[in-house]
Amino acid sequence: DVQSSGQVMVLEGFMDFLSLLMMKGNPESDICVLNSGANVRSALGYLSVHESVSMLLDNDAAGDRYTELITGSCPGSRCMDCRPSYSDYNDLNDLLLGHPGVRKPSCHQKAQDMNV
């Protein structure tokens, strides 16, 4: 039987989790790494048993949807959207690397950058 801390941090991907570890060390809360937006719904039961849910999601439309879904599905939890603390960055990895406003380039942009 796994003991819960009562708190959980939700991250979209493994790189964000590694960035969190680099910035904060080993957190004293539980961690939920989604690795895909498809996993949000399956994580809701796990998240909802925590007193506190800290959402460290991406600053994009998907992050907005996940934040709404988690907050609406965990009425007994104190849900915190932590994105305002890194609002100039796409995610925790960009914050760690110091790349404000970085967005993943489209395939078209990649081709232009490589002069293809």
C-alpha positions as CSV (number, residue, x, y, z in Angstrom):
1,D,0.0,0.0,0.0
2,V,1.6,3.3,-1.1
3,Q,1.4,6.2,1.2
4,S,0.3,9.6,-0.2
5,S,1.6,12.9,0.9
6,G,-1.9,14.5,0.4
7,Q,-0.3,16.8,-2.2
8,V,0.3,16.0,-5.9
9,M,2.1,17.9,-8.7
10,V,0.8,17.3,-12.2
11,L,3.2,17.6,-15.1
12,E,2.5,17.1,-18.8
13,G,5.8,15.3,-19.7
14,F,8.9,13.6,-18.4
15,M,11.2,16.5,-19.5
16,D,9.1,18.8,-17.3
17,F,9.5,16.4,-14.4
18,L,13.3,16.3,-14.9
19,S,13.3,20.1,-15.0
20,L,11.3,20.3,-11.8
21,L,13.9,18.0,-10.1
22,M,16.7,20.2,-11.4
23,M,15.0,23.4,-10.1
24,K,13.5,22.1,-6.8
25,G,15.3,18.9,-5.9
26,N,13.2,16.0,-4.7
27,P,9.6,17.3,-4.1
28,E,7.9,16.3,-0.9
29,S,4.6,15.7,-2.8
30,D,3.4,12.9,-5.0
31,I,4.0,13.3,-8.7
32,C,1.8,12.6,-11.7
33,V,3.5,12.8,-15.1
34,L,0.8,12.5,-17.8
35,N,3.2,11.9,-20.8
36,S,0.2,12.5,-23.0
37,G,-3.1,14.4,-23.0
38,A,-4.8,11.1,-23.5
39,N,-3.8,10.1,-20.0
40,V,-5.6,13.1,-18.2
41,R,-8.9,11.3,-17.8
42,S,-7.3,8.1,-16.5
43,A,-5.4,10.2,-13.9
44,L,-8.4,12.0,-12.5
45,G,-9.3,9.3,-9.9
46,Y,-5.7,9.4,-8.6
47,L,-5.6,13.2,-8.5
48,S,-9.0,13.6,-6.8
49,V,-7.9,11.7,-3.6
50,H,-5.3,14.4,-2.9
51,E,-6.1,17.4,-0.7
52,S,-4.0,19.6,-2.9
53,V,-3.3,19.4,-6.7
54,S,-0.6,21.7,-8.1
55,M,-0.8,21.8,-11.9
56,L,2.5,22.6,-13.6
57,L,1.2,22.3,-17.1
58,D,2.1,23.9,-20.4
59,N,1.1,27.5,-21.2
60,D,-0.9,26.6,-24.3
61,A,-4.5,25.6,-25.3
62,A,-4.0,22.0,-24.2
63,G,-2.7,23.2,-20.8
64,D,-5.9,25.3,-20.5
65,R,-8.1,22.3,-21.2
66,Y,-6.3,20.0,-18.8
67,T,-6.4,22.7,-16.1
68,E,-10.2,23.0,-16.6
69,L,-10.8,19.3,-16.6
70,I,-8.7,18.6,-13.5
71,T,-10.2,21.5,-11.6
72,G,-13.7,20.5,-12.5
73,S,-13.1,16.8,-11.7
74,C,-11.5,17.3,-8.3
75,P,-14.1,19.4,-6.3
76,G,-12.8,18.1,-3.0
77,S,-9.2,19.1,-3.7
78,R,-7.6,22.5,-3.6
79,C,-6.5,22.8,-7.2
80,M,-3.7,25.4,-8.0
81,D,-2.8,26.5,-11.5
82,C,0.9,27.2,-11.2
83,R,1.4,28.5,-14.8
84,P,1.3,32.2,-13.8
85,S,4.7,31.7,-12.0
86,Y,6.2,30.8,-15.4
87,S,3.8,32.6,-17.8
88,D,6.6,33.9,-20.0
89,Y,7.6,30.3,-20.8
90,N,5.9,27.5,-22.6
91,D,6.7,25.0,-19.8
92,L,9.1,24.1,-17.0
93,N,11.7,22.9,-19.3
94,D,11.8,26.2,-21.2
95,L,11.9,28.0,-17.8
96,L,14.9,25.9,-16.8
97,L,16.7,26.6,-20.1
98,G,15.8,30.3,-20.0
99,H,13.9,30.3,-23.3
100,P,11.0,32.7,-22.9
101,G,8.2,32.4,-25.3
102,V,9.6,29.3,-27.0
103,R,7.0,27.3,-28.8
104,K,7.6,24.0,-30.6
105,P,8.1,24.9,-34.3
106,S,5.8,23.5,-36.9
107,C,7.1,21.2,-39.7
108,H,7.0,24.2,-42.1
109,Q,9.2,26.3,-39.7
110,K,11.7,23.5,-39.3
111,A,12.0,23.2,-43.1
112,Q,12.6,27.0,-43.4
113,D,15.2,27.0,-40.6
114,M,17.1,24.2,-42.4
115,N,16.8,26.0,-45.8
116,V,15.0,23.0,-47.3
